[in-house]
Each structure stands twice: as structure tokens, then as C-alpha cells.
Amino acid sequence: KDIAITGGSDGYLYMWNDRNLIKKQNANPKSAILSLYASKNSKIFASGAVDGKAIVWQLGASSIIQKVY
């Protein structure tokens, strides 16, 4: 099913199904999330924060695949 992912100034990622919040994930507790990228044909996505850190995530489990600093 379709999921929308948004990033917050609080360093959290928010995952939505329609208008329902289905998960809140701590991505970077010290820095706002500025960018997100999700591949349409894949189960991975990336988040980027104000501090220059990027994280690659596995979508289904919301587990970290790689951190890029």
C-alpha cells in the first residue's frame, strides 16, 4: 500500500497511510530533516538532515542500512 513519509524539524520521520500516522521514527535527534528520497521500485529511502548527515533506510522495517556523514 502507499505510504507518505515526511520529515520534521524535530529530527523525526513520520510515516502516513492516508491521514493516519502509522509510525514515528527518530532519524536525527539533534537536527531537522530537510530532504527525503524514495525509489519507486525499491524498498529503500534516504533522509538528509541540516547537519549534513544522510541515512539510507529499509522501508518495511524502518531499519538503517547505511549512515553517510
C-alpha positions as CSV (number, residue, x, y, z in Angstrom):
1,K,0.0,0.0,0.0
2,D,1.0,3.6,-0.5
3,I,2.9,5.3,2.4
4,A,3.8,9.0,2.6
5,I,7.0,9.9,4.5
6,T,7.5,13.4,5.9
7,G,10.4,14.8,7.9
8,G,10.1,17.2,10.8
9,S,12.2,20.0,12.4
10,D,12.3,17.7,15.5
11,G,14.5,15.2,13.7
12,Y,11.8,12.6,13.3
13,L,10.4,10.9,10.2
14,Y,6.6,10.5,10.1
15,M,5.0,7.7,8.0
16,W,1.4,8.1,6.9
17,N,-1.3,6.0,5.4
18,D,-4.0,8.3,4.1
19,R,-4.5,10.7,7.1
20,N,-3.3,8.2,9.7
21,L,0.1,8.4,11.3
22,I,1.4,4.8,11.3
23,K,4.9,5.3,12.6
24,K,7.2,8.0,14.1
25,Q,10.9,7.2,13.6
26,N,13.8,9.0,15.3
27,A,16.1,9.8,12.4
28,N,18.3,12.5,13.8
29,P,17.5,13.8,17.3
30,K,19.7,16.9,17.0
31,S,18.9,18.2,13.6
32,A,15.9,18.9,11.4
33,I,15.1,16.6,8.4
34,L,15.4,18.6,5.2
35,S,15.2,16.1,2.4
36,L,13.8,12.7,1.6
37,Y,14.2,10.4,-1.4
38,A,12.3,7.2,-2.0
39,S,12.8,5.0,-5.0
40,K,9.5,4.0,-6.6
41,N,10.7,0.5,-7.5
42,S,12.6,-0.2,-4.2
43,K,12.0,-0.7,-0.6
44,I,14.6,1.8,0.5
45,F,14.6,5.5,1.1
46,A,17.1,8.2,2.3
47,S,16.8,11.1,4.7
48,G,19.1,14.1,5.0
49,A,19.4,16.5,7.9
50,V,20.5,20.1,8.5
51,D,23.8,18.8,10.0
52,G,24.8,17.1,6.7
53,K,24.1,13.6,7.8
54,A,22.2,11.2,5.4
55,I,20.7,7.9,6.3
56,V,19.6,5.1,4.0
57,W,16.6,3.1,5.4
58,Q,14.8,-0.1,4.6
59,L,11.2,0.9,4.2
60,G,9.3,-2.1,5.6
61,A,11.3,-2.4,8.8
62,S,12.5,1.2,9.1
63,S,15.9,-0.1,9.9
64,I,19.1,1.7,9.0
65,I,21.0,0.3,6.0
66,Q,23.8,2.9,5.9
67,K,24.8,6.2,7.5
68,V,26.7,8.8,5.5
69,Y,28.4,11.6,7.3
